[in-house]
Amino acid sequence: METSSRELQAAEYLEKHHIKELVSYLTSALLFFRPALKTLGLSTEDEDLQDDGHKITLDKFKEEVNKRMKEIWSAF
């Protein structure tokens, strides 16, 4: 009896917090993140995307995008 109650609680928790959708989203992001960066010109084929252990803030991300956009547009 307790097992089914715990399973029901777990199912309700997953539903309430949209865990299935979150896992689906994260899986999609993992699969499409790197190709999207290449498409936008923010990553090259030989660039190794490794976590350096530092948090990426919105400001850091904006700075990197702006820097790379300037590099791209400087060719024109």
Backbone as CSV, one residue per row, in Angstrom:
resi,resn,N_x,N_y,N_z,CA_x,CA_y,CA_z,C_x,C_y,C_z
1,MET,0.817,-1.185,0.000,0.000,0.000,0.000,0.871,1.264,0.000
2,GLU,1.922,1.259,0.820,2.776,2.426,0.919,3.530,2.691,-0.390
3,THR,3.922,1.620,-1.087,4.643,1.779,-2.340,3.792,2.507,-3.363
4,SER,2.556,2.112,-3.517,1.709,2.773,-4.502,1.432,4.223,-4.101
5,SER,1.362,4.475,-2.804,1.171,5.839,-2.325,2.397,6.697,-2.665
6,ARG,3.577,6.145,-2.479,4.813,6.882,-2.806,4.929,7.091,-4.309
7,GLU,4.535,6.076,-5.076,4.568,6.218,-6.531,3.598,7.300,-6.980
8,LEU,2.430,7.333,-6.369,1.444,8.356,-6.684,1.976,9.741,-6.316
9,GLN,2.603,9.855,-5.148,3.191,11.131,-4.742,4.280,11.571,-5.725
10,ALA,5.105,10.618,-6.134,6.179,10.942,-7.080,5.599,11.398,-8.414
11,ALA,4.581,10.698,-8.891,3.946,11.066,-10.154,3.320,12.458,-10.055
12,GLU,2.683,12.752,-8.940,2.074,14.069,-8.741,3.152,15.158,-8.699
13,TYR,4.269,14.863,-8.050,5.369,15.822,-7.973,5.920,16.116,-9.370
14,LEU,6.150,15.049,-10.144,6.657,15.219,-11.503,5.704,16.060,-12.342
15,GLU,4.428,15.790,-12.201,3.415,16.535,-12.945,3.364,17.996,-12.491
16,LYS,3.341,18.214,-11.190,3.224,19.559,-10.631,4.383,20.463,-11.051
17,HIS,5.587,19.907,-11.070,6.779,20.702,-11.353,7.260,20.579,-12.800
18,HIS,6.437,19.953,-13.633,6.731,19.835,-15.072,8.112,19.233,-15.335
19,ILE,8.472,18.233,-14.576,9.792,17.616,-14.683,9.984,16.950,-16.041
20,LYS,8.963,16.285,-16.544,9.090,15.622,-17.852,9.383,16.638,-18.947
21,GLU,8.695,17.776,-18.907,8.938,18.817,-19.899,10.344,19.379,-19.757
22,LEU,10.793,19.553,-18.513,12.138,20.072,-18.267,13.200,19.125,-18.822
23,VAL,13.049,17.845,-18.565,14.009,16.866,-19.074,14.004,16.865,-20.604
24,SER,12.828,16.959,-21.189,12.719,17.012,-22.647,13.428,18.251,-23.190
25,TYR,13.203,19.390,-22.542,13.842,20.635,-22.967,15.362,20.542,-22.853
26,LEU,15.847,20.036,-21.733,17.296,19.931,-21.527,17.936,18.981,-22.530
27,THR,17.234,17.904,-22.854,17.744,16.969,-23.859,17.847,17.653,-25.211
28,SER,16.817,18.401,-25.570,16.842,19.132,-26.839,17.969,20.152,-26.858
29,ALA,18.129,20.869,-25.760,19.194,21.862,-25.685,20.564,21.208,-25.844
30,LEU,20.738,20.073,-25.226,22.006,19.359,-25.322,22.288,18.944,-26.762
31,LEU,21.265,18.473,-27.457,21.449,17.999,-28.828,21.623,19.123,-29.836
32,PHE,20.973,20.277,-29.599,20.956,21.338,-30.599,21.794,22.557,-30.247
33,PHE,22.338,22.614,-29.051,23.082,23.786,-28.605,24.308,24.053,-29.459
34,ARG,25.159,23.073,-29.596,26.406,23.284,-30.330,26.173,23.584,-31.811
35,PRO,25.319,22.826,-32.510,25.064,23.184,-33.915,24.482,24.592,-34.065
36,ALA,23.661,25.013,-33.123,23.088,26.361,-33.191,24.176,27.420,-33.058
37,LEU,25.137,27.194,-32.175,26.248,28.142,-32.037,27.031,28.247,-33.337
38,LYS,27.252,27.120,-33.992,27.978,27.133,-35.260,27.191,27.880,-36.321
39,THR,25.881,27.656,-36.358,25.024,28.332,-37.328,25.070,29.847,-37.130
40,LEU,25.105,30.290,-35.891,25.154,31.716,-35.591,26.548,32.302,-35.732
41,GLY,27.528,31.457,-36.012,28.893,31.938,-36.151,29.564,32.208,-34.819
42,LEU,29.027,31.642,-33.751,29.592,31.870,-32.426,30.530,30.757,-31.998
43,SER,30.648,29.733,-32.812,31.535,28.620,-32.507,32.090,28.094,-33.813
44,THR,33.353,27.727,-33.809,33.955,27.167,-35.017,34.013,25.652,-34.898
45,GLU,34.272,24.993,-35.999,34.321,23.531,-36.022,35.348,22.978,-35.045
46,ASP,36.503,23.634,-34.965,37.578,23.097,-34.133,37.562,23.637,-32.702
47,GLU,36.586,24.474,-32.392,36.531,25.046,-31.049,36.042,24.011,-30.049
48,ASP,36.763,23.890,-28.971,36.419,22.928,-27.932,35.621,23.633,-26.849
49,LEU,34.343,23.261,-26.710,33.490,23.886,-25.708,33.593,23.107,-24.407
50,GLN,34.410,23.608,-23.499,34.573,22.946,-22.217,34.223,23.914,-21.103
51,ASP,33.684,23.377,-20.059,33.328,24.172,-18.899,34.604,24.513,-18.140
52,ASP,34.838,25.797,-17.935,36.035,26.204,-17.213,35.788,26.306,-15.708
53,GLY,34.592,25.914,-15.269,34.282,25.932,-13.860,33.714,27.249,-13.369
54,HIS,33.595,28.224,-14.260,33.049,29.523,-13.889,31.630,29.659,-14.418
55,LYS,30.826,30.363,-13.651,29.454,30.602,-14.067,29.433,31.536,-15.270
56,ILE,28.547,31.273,-16.222,28.371,32.165,-17.353,27.180,33.058,-17.031
57,THR,27.471,34.322,-16.828,26.409,35.276,-16.537,25.893,35.854,-17.851
58,LEU,24.760,36.508,-17.785,24.197,37.144,-18.973,25.158,38.188,-19.521
59,ASP,25.793,38.943,-18.625,26.745,39.964,-19.068,27.943,39.351,-19.792
60,LYS,28.478,38.249,-19.240,29.601,37.573,-19.896,29.190,37.065,-21.274
61,PHE,27.989,36.488,-21.348,27.497,35.969,-22.613,27.354,37.097,-23.632
62,LYS,26.769,38.223,-23.217,26.596,39.363,-24.116,27.943,39.883,-24.602
63,GLU,28.904,39.981,-23.692,30.237,40.457,-24.060,30.872,39.547,-25.108
64,GLU,30.757,38.245,-24.910,31.342,37.292,-25.860,30.650,37.370,-27.216
65,VAL,29.334,37.483,-27.207,28.596,37.605,-28.471,29.001,38.885,-29.185
66,ASN,29.066,39.990,-28.452,29.460,41.260,-29.070,30.877,41.192,-29.630
67,LYS,31.790,40.581,-28.882,33.177,40.448,-29.337,33.242,39.650,-30.633
68,ARG,32.523,38.541,-30.675,32.564,37.704,-31.879,31.848,38.356,-33.052
69,MET,30.774,39.090,-32.771,30.090,39.799,-33.848,31.003,40.851,-34.462
70,LYS,31.756,41.571,-33.622,32.702,42.564,-34.133,33.767,41.901,-34.990
71,GLU,34.256,40.729,-34.555,35.251,39.999,-35.341,34.684,39.604,-36.704
72,ILE,33.453,39.128,-36.698,32.819,38.703,-37.950,32.617,39.893,-38.886
73,TRP,32.072,40.987,-38.335,31.750,42.146,-39.176,32.987,42.941,-39.575
74,SER,34.086,42.762,-38.865,35.297,43.510,-39.233,35.836,43.076,-40.591
75,ALA,35.452,41.902,-41.050,35.879,41.414,-42.357,35.189,42.181,-43.495
76,PHE,34.114,42.864,-43.190,33.353,43.571,-44.243,33.746,44.999,-44.282
